[in-house]
Amino acid sequence: MTTPITPQHPVEPWAVRETGIDLDKLAQNESIFAVGNGHIGMRGNLDEGDPSEIAGTYLNGVHESRLLPYAENAFGNPEAGETVLNVTDGKLLRLMVGDELFDVRHGELLEHERVLDFREGVLKRNAVWRSPAGPTVRVSSTRLVSFAQRGTAAVLYEVQAVSEDVRIVVQSELVANEDGYDDVAIPAEDDPRKAAMLVDALVAEEQFEHGDTVLLIHRTRRSKIRMAAAMAHAVDGPDGMEIDTDVVSDVGRVTIAADIPKGQTLRVLKFIAYGWSAHRSLPSVRAQVLGSLAEARHTGWHGLCEAQKDYLDQFWANADVEIDGDPELQQAVRFALFHCLQAGARGERRAIAAKGLTGSGYDGHAFWDTETYVLPLLTYTAPQAAADALGWRFDCLEAAYERAHQLGLEGAAFPWRTITGRECSGYWPAGTAGFHINADIADSVLRLQKAVDDEDWDRNIGLPLLVGTARLWDSLGHFDLKGHYRISGVTGPDEYSALVDDNVYTNLMAARNLIGAAEAVDRFPVEAAGLGVSADEQEKWRVSAAAIYVPFDDVLGVHQQADGFTHHAVWDFENTPPEHYPLLLHAPYFDLYRKQVVKQADLVFALYCCGEHFEPEQKAKDFAYYESITVRDSSLSAAVQSIVAAETGHLDLAYTYMCETARVDLDDLAGNTKDGLHMASLAGGWLALVAGFGGFRDQGLVPSFAPRLPAAISRLRFRLTIRGSLLVVTIGGGEVEYKVQTGPTLAIVHEGETIELSRGAAVSRPLVPPPVHEPPTHPVGREPGVYHRRLDGRL
């Protein structure tokens, strides 16, 4: 299947640009042009509020609770769910030109452009509009959510009279409960990936206005979270301006009216501050937000912009990926890095959701995506953000112990999907049974411990997480009569298989968890004793890990995704029409569960994450087998398939998969970017480049590399921060160069050779030719797409 794709945005290396405006893609672009810092997220809605498909302003952690309905309840089912809230919107700046309200759907839009700048960290907009009544104005805005000041956002909004003198009115607003429905829960559409819509969930507690400053404080109805939003203004314009302020329970408004002579400009600078707490008093939250607002005003617009650029200059110095030969991929990987940073930079012990803070898809929940895709990227590019995200898991440890106890298990059972640490998955075969999330969290802890030298973090956060998750496997698994350690009745990464025995990915990741916990106890014996770890328990972890069972089909000569999987009937791909994908929306789960059809990489995931357990030729056989039955109904799949395709020598296939994962949102390949960006898939684009073509593996004590490039890329350069050293890896011209740009000496392994890298000294090695294997086959109708390249017309 060939899928011609024309990029919806011009290709440029450091920005995403929209020239003109396409109302049919309004919701998609609201996600793409979102700005945030991990604490605040603002969708890329137009400044004037209308037209809008999905209005959205989010505070990380602010949610509403709702009951989870069951046709038949059962012991252990979660009773309540959590849904991210669209909080008080401070982006709004409505504009009246004469008697006409500025709306891009009316009058004549002569120019319109928006640019999300990855280096400046701002969303810029420029429009020229002719009112139905005749006057023409130029409207320019710059929107910023500050990395330097966690609770602060700002908008610079300018209106210039172009054709004649004109009367201008700007209404700067704070609006809560802007959806405007009654207090009811509106169910999601028939796509389970969408969020339930809880509306009118904010109850007004206090309103305040003084001069050009407005404050609104609300509390959520059920979760009892108190949140506050405030705005203040600096206005520059002609003499005779009038500024009025009014406020009611859900709306605060500052109205600026001015007569603007031709050629002159009204300039409105809007500072916005947010804060929230589930515990603190109203005076405390009020003081926090007004303090943030005062700090922003003191810093000023230029100070906020300079701090934003300084922050990003440092990030790009440590994180940039350079690609020669593919401008679209270059744009996509920087887009991915920028949005992953926006999702976690200032999260500070809060979750990184599947959509970040760009939309309400999946109810704003965090899944295993965070640890498995996003945190590897952040670990090597913004390690403090990764540490904070795992700090959130530590803060949820008590709830995880309680959940395990409810399930009759020992240790900590982390939730499949959550905002606060409480299980929110109402479908337990795909939720509760997905116990591998516990090993994924442990794996992320082990990765950070090897990448960052922070003994206090290892002792106080890493150790308790490793011990709690190891204890879970100790109670989930058992030894069979042959001495194998087996884990039964679980769901692996492939959500088209559930309640299986001995899922290979789960078993191998559990073994890593057990060994990692045992080694952590050796490092911190006093603290481990405080957690009640005995020498017998520690030894049992080691014995269980060494005896872990990995099922293998001797007839086919491949590993089984789970015990007995290769004995199932193969899904009838020939007679499945294209419109029936994704299968989860068109086939009953019981039928999916009993067939050989893979939603997303599972056994192939084990080949990547636990590659030390597989010989190279076996990897190639396993990869080919599972390629033939994997339909990629999840955006999580292509990145992992790309990595293993590169390792097994299928470089063109790896490149195609990498393009798919990297441009999933820029090209709306999943058809649901409107609900928020796919953070894991975006991070997967980085993984496909660094772990796929860079051949980077971090499972051992020393980072290792086995690089190779596809024909479409002539040079690849990426940066990794490892134990205080900035490692720059450059691949191209038939060789690879390793250089420690800053920091201490670093040991790496290249194709089995250990190399000591001193600061400033570059070491080069020739590229090793990739292995050669027959190209794998794919399910009919689900072959990987072929991207048409605009710039040179090649396929």
Secondary structure, 3 states (H helix, E strand, C coil): CCCCCCCCCCCCCCEEEEECCCHHHHHHHHHHCCEECCCEEECCCCCCCCCCCCCCEEECCCEEEEECCCCCCCCCCCCEEEEECCCCECCCEEEEECCEECCCCCCEEEEEEEEEECCCCEEEEEEEEECCCCCEEEEEEEEEECCCCCCEEEEEEEEEECCCCEEEEEEEEEECCCCCCCCCEECCCCCCCCCCEECCCEEEEEEEEECCEEEEEEEECCCCCEEEEEEEEEEECCCCCEEEEEECCCEEEEEEEEEECCCCEEEEEEEEEEEEECCCCHHHHHHHHHHHHHHHHHHHHHHHHHHHHHHHHHHHHHHCCEEECCHHHHHHHHHHHHHHHHHHCCCCCCCCCCCCCCCCHHHHCECCHHHHHHHHHHHHHCHHHHHHHHHHHHHCHHHHHHHHHHCCCCCCCCCCCECCCCCCCCCCCCCCCCCHHHHHHHHHHHHHHHHCCCHHHHHHHHHHHHHHHHHHHHHHEEECCCCCEEECCECCCCCCCCCECCCHHHHHHHHHHHHHHHHHHHHCHHHHHHCCCCHHHHHHHHHHHHCECCCEECCCCEECCCCCHHHCEECCCCCCCHHHCCHHHCCCHHHHHCEECECCCCHHHHHHHCHHHCCHHHHHHHHHHHHCCECCCCCCHHHHHHHHHHHCCCHHHHHHHHHHHHCCCCCCCCCCHHHCCCHHHHHHHHHHHHHHHCCCECCCCCCEECCCCCCCCCEEEEEEEECCEEEEEEEECCEEEEEEEECCCEEEEECCEEEEECECCEEEEECCCCCCCCCCCCCCCCCCCCCCCCCCCCC
